């Protein structure tokens, strides 16, 4: 499958794809919450000490977190191999190595994601594409990647 580059991806498309990727992984945790509630014991409160006993079985919350991590890892692996996570695919964006135009690979995709943790304190790195000439975040700059808008050949004819 040939992918054609039309432009650097917009900030809105990048944000939308990140939110969609988070939503794709979220049901794993929701499943853990449902299991925890379903397998928990009734809640009782001691009227003298106000000590609370019972409630959800927290072990299943761990199951939910593990399912969420598995979904996230599979999606990140997909991004490394194809250049697009599921959310990025829906929003028509692709991350590539700046020098070669090739997908980043699994290791660099993980490094790119980890580099986004540097953006969290002030969110400046996430906003940087709004005024950057190549629409790069700090993670893109550190990892030597760019995010492009893609289209499938023949898609304009539909």
Secondary structure, 3 states (H helix, E strand, C coil): CCEEEEEECCHHHHHHHHHHHHHHHHHHHHHHHHHHHHHCEEEEECCCCCCEEEECCCHHHHHHHHHHHHHHHHHHHHHHHHCCCHHHHHHCEEEEECCCCCCCHHHHHHHHHHHHHHHCCCCHHHHHHHCCCCCCCHHHHHHCEEEEEEEECCHHHC
